[in-house]
Amino acid sequence: MNIPRRIAQTLINSLKGGVVPRVGLPYITVGRKAEIDALLHDVEIIADGGASFRFIMGKYGSGKSFLLQTIRNYVMAKNFVVVDADLSPERRLQGTRGQGLATYKELIRNISTKTRPEGGALSLILDRWISNTQQQVMEESGLGITDPGLAPAVEKKIASVIYSLNEMVHGFDFARLLTLYYQAYVAGDDGTKAKVLKWFRGEYGTKTEAKQDLGVNIIITDDDWYEYLKLFAAFLKQAGYAGMLILIDELVNIYKIPHSITRQYNYEKILTMYNDTMQGKAQHLGIILCGTPQCMEDPRRGVYSYEALRSRLAEGHFAGEHKDLLSPVIRLQPLTYDEMLILVEKLADIHAGLYGYSQIVTQQDMADFIEIEFTRIGADTHITPREVIRDFIEVLDIVYQNPELKVRTLLGSDKFTYAKNAVEAETTDEQFAEFEL
C-alpha cells in the first residue's frame, strides 16, 4: 500500500500503544461492515431531520473506539459536525460538582468539522456561518461588499435563522448570543467574540459574570447542558451543516460510580437523551454511547439496573443467535480468524513501507501467528483485536531489527504473552466483580 510515512508512523505507533489512531483508518479497516452500514443508515436519517441513539457494546479492546473513529471520519466528510468525549471520574452525564458540565466542556472543546478534524472548530463554524450568509445575500440581491444595503440585508437573513431557535428550551438566550457574535464580527470586536465563545464553551461560573460581560442572565449548568447540544444541532443545520453527531465513550465510568443514587441520576440523563431522539423531540442529532457488556447488563450497577432503560433496551425473545443491528444496542462480535489474518497482512505491508524493507514475514508466518494467538486458553472468549495487533507489531519490530531471526522460531519461543496476560487479567477482573457483588 502506498501510504504517506507520516500516516504510517501514526498508525503503527497508535496501534502498538493500544489506542485508536485519528488518521489512516481506511488503510486498516477490516470487518464490521454490517455494524458500519447500520450506523450509516442512522446518519442518513439525521441528515433528513431525524435523530438517532445507539449503544455500542463490546469488551475492552474489541474495537468500540475504532468503530467510533471510523464513523466520526465518515460523517465529517459528509459535512457533519462531530463532538466527542470520554467519560471519567471527573466527567459524567450528571453530577453534584460540575461533572456533567465538564463533559459538555470536553464535547465543545472537541467540536470538529472536515476542515478542522482535530477539534476546536467552534469559532470557525460561527465565522463560516456569517461569511456564507453574506455571500448568499450578495448572490441573491446583487449587492456588493461595499454596498451600504448589504449589512441590513445580512442581518435580516441571520435574524430569520436565529428566530427559528426561539421556541426551543433556552433558545431565546442562545439566539441572543448568536446575534452578539454577529454584531461583534461585523464591528471587528474580537473581545466580545471571545466572551461569546467563552459562554458557548460553558466557561462562565456565575450568572453575574455573564450578565456583566454579555447582558445575559443565564449560564450553562450541570442540569441543562444537554439542552444546549440540541440547540447547537438545530443551529448547525441552519448554518449549512448536515447535522451533529455526539460520541461518548467509556460509559463504564458511570458503572463504577460507588453511590447508587448518583448512578441513577446519570442513567436518568441517558433516558432523557434516549427519549428525545426516539420520540422526535430532537432533530438533526445523533448520539452514540460506548460501553462494556458488564456496564450495560449488570442488573445491580449497570444501565439495565435502571428499569426504564432496561425495558427499552433489553433484547426481545427472538434475538438469540441472530444479530438485530436495527435495535438501539449494537453488540460487537469478535473478528473472525480470516478477518484477523487480513488485518495482520495490512499491518505487515504498512510496517515494511514505513521502514523501507522488503516483506520478510510470509503468508504462512502470519497464519501461524493468528493460530497461536487464537489457540491460547481462554482466547475464544477473551482475546481482542487490540492484544493481537499489539503482539503482531512487536513481532514485526523484532524481526526487522534482527534479520537473522526466523519468525517461526520467534513465535515458538513463548515470548509473546501480552494477549495471554490480557486474558488472565480480564478473567481476574470478572472474578473480582463477582466477588464484589
ZIURFEN-V341637 format. One record per backbone hydrogen bond with DSSP energy under -1.0 kcal/mol. CO is the residue of the C=O (numbers start at 0). NH is the residue of the N-H. E is the energy in kcal/mol with one decimal. If there is no record, write none. Layout:
<<CO NH E> <CO NH E>>
This chain:
<<0 2 -1.2> <3 7 -2.6> <4 8 -2.8> <5 9 -1.9> <6 10 -2.6> <7 11 -2.5> <8 12 -2.6> <9 13 -2.6> <10 14 -2.5> <11 15 -2.3> <12 16 -1.7> <13 18 -2.6> <14 17 -1.1> <23 26 -1.4> <24 27 -1.8> <31 35 -2.8> <32 36 -2.7> <33 37 -2.0> <34 38 -2.1> <35 39 -2.4> <36 40 -1.6> <37 41 -1.3> <38 42 -1.6> <39 43 -1.6> <40 44 -1.7> <41 45 -2.5> <42 46 -2.4> <43 47 -1.4> <44 49 -2.7> <45 48 -1.8> <49 283 -1.5> <49 284 -1.1> <51 286 -1.8> <53 288 -2.6> <54 329 -3.3> <55 290 -2.2> <56 331 -3.0> <58 61 -2.2> <60 385 -1.8> <62 66 -2.4> <63 67 -2.5> <64 68 -2.6> <65 69 -2.2> <66 70 -2.3> <67 71 -2.7> <68 72 -2.4> <69 73 -1.9> <70 74 -2.7> <71 75 -1.9> <72 76 -1.5> <74 79 -2.2> <75 78 -1.5> <78 241 -2.7> <80 244 -2.4> <81 111 -2.7> <82 246 -2.6> <84 248 -2.2> <90 87 -2.2> <97 101 -2.1> <98 91 -1.1> <98 102 -1.4> <99 103 -1.8> <100 104 -2.7> <101 105 -2.0> <102 106 -2.5> <103 107 -2.6> <104 108 -2.4> <105 109 -1.6> <107 110 -1.4> <108 119 -1.3> <110 120 -2.2> <111 81 -2.2> <115 118 -1.5> <120 124 -2.6> <121 125 -2.1> <122 126 -2.6> <123 127 -2.5> <124 128 -2.2> <125 129 -2.0> <126 130 -2.6> <127 131 -2.9> <128 132 -2.1> <129 133 -2.3> <130 134 -2.3> <131 135 -2.5> <132 136 -2.5> <133 137 -2.4> <134 138 -2.1> <135 139 -2.2> <136 140 -2.7> <137 141 -1.9> <143 146 -1.3> <146 149 -1.8> <148 152 -1.3> <149 153 -2.8> <150 154 -2.6> <151 155 -2.0> <152 156 -2.0> <153 157 -2.7> <154 158 -2.3> <155 159 -1.6> <156 160 -1.4> <157 161 -2.6> <158 162 -2.5> <161 164 -1.9> <162 165 -1.3> <164 167 -1.7> <167 170 -2.5> <169 173 -2.0> <170 174 -2.7> <171 175 -2.1> <172 176 -2.0> <173 177 -1.8> <174 178 -2.1> <175 179 -2.2> <176 180 -2.3> <177 181 -2.3> <178 182 -2.6> <179 183 -2.3> <180 184 -2.3> <181 185 -2.5> <182 186 -2.1> <183 188 -2.6> <187 189 -1.3> <188 192 -1.9> <189 193 -2.2> <190 194 -1.7> <191 195 -2.4> <192 196 -2.4> <193 197 -2.1> <194 198 -1.9> <195 199 -2.6> <196 200 -1.9> <197 202 -2.3> <198 201 -1.8> <205 209 -1.6> <206 210 -2.6> <207 211 -2.3> <208 212 -2.1> <209 213 -2.9> <210 214 -1.1> <220 224 -1.1> <224 228 -1.2> <225 229 -1.7> <226 230 -1.7> <227 231 -2.5> <228 232 -2.2> <229 233 -2.1> <230 234 -2.7> <231 235 -3.1> <232 236 -1.6> <233 237 -1.6> <234 238 -1.9> <235 240 -2.7> <236 239 -1.4> <242 80 -2.5> <243 285 -2.2> <244 82 -2.5> <245 287 -2.6> <246 84 -2.1> <247 289 -2.1> <248 86 -2.6> <249 252 -1.9> <250 253 -1.9> <250 254 -1.1> <251 255 -1.7> <253 256 -1.3> <258 262 -2.1> <259 263 -2.4> <260 264 -2.0> <261 265 -1.8> <262 266 -2.4> <263 267 -2.3> <264 268 -1.6> <265 269 -1.8> <266 270 -2.3> <267 271 -2.1> <268 272 -2.2> <269 273 -2.8> <270 274 -3.0> <271 275 -2.3> <272 276 -1.9> <273 277 -2.5> <274 278 -2.5> <275 280 -1.8> <275 281 -1.5> <283 243 -2.2> <284 51 -1.7> <285 245 -3.4> <286 53 -2.4> <287 247 -2.9> <288 55 -2.8> <289 250 -2.7> <290 57 -2.0> <291 295 -1.2> <292 296 -3.2> <293 297 -2.0> <294 302 -2.0> <295 303 -2.6> <297 301 -1.4> <301 304 -1.9> <302 305 -1.6> <305 308 -1.4> <305 309 -2.4> <306 310 -2.6> <308 312 -2.4> <309 313 -2.6> <318 321 -2.4> <323 326 -1.3> <327 54 -3.0> <329 56 -3.2> <335 339 -2.4> <336 340 -1.9> <337 341 -2.1> <338 342 -2.0> <339 343 -2.3> <340 344 -1.8> <341 345 -2.0> <342 346 -2.3> <343 347 -2.4> <344 348 -2.0> <345 349 -2.4> <346 350 -2.7> <347 351 -2.3> <348 352 -2.3> <349 353 -2.3> <350 354 -2.1> <351 356 -1.7> <361 365 -2.1> <362 366 -2.3> <363 367 -2.7> <364 368 -2.5> <365 369 -2.4> <366 370 -2.2> <367 371 -2.5> <368 372 -2.4> <369 373 -2.5> <370 374 -1.2> <375 378 -2.0> <377 380 -1.1> <377 381 -2.1> <383 387 -1.8> <384 388 -3.0> <385 389 -2.2> <386 390 -2.5> <387 391 -2.5> <388 392 -2.4> <389 393 -1.6> <390 394 -2.0> <391 395 -2.5> <392 396 -2.6> <393 397 -2.5> <394 398 -2.6> <395 399 -2.3> <396 400 -1.9> <397 401 -1.4> <401 404 -2.3> <405 409 -2.3> <406 410 -3.0> <407 411 -1.6> <409 412 -1.3> <414 416 -1.1> <416 420 -3.4> <417 421 -2.7> <418 422 -2.3> <419 423 -2.5> <420 424 -3.0> <421 425 -2.5> <422 426 -2.2> <423 427 -2.4> <424 428 -2.4> <425 429 -2.3> <426 430 -2.3> <427 431 -2.5> <428 432 -2.5> <429 433 -2.3> <430 434 -2.3> <431 435 -2.9> <432 436 -2.0>>
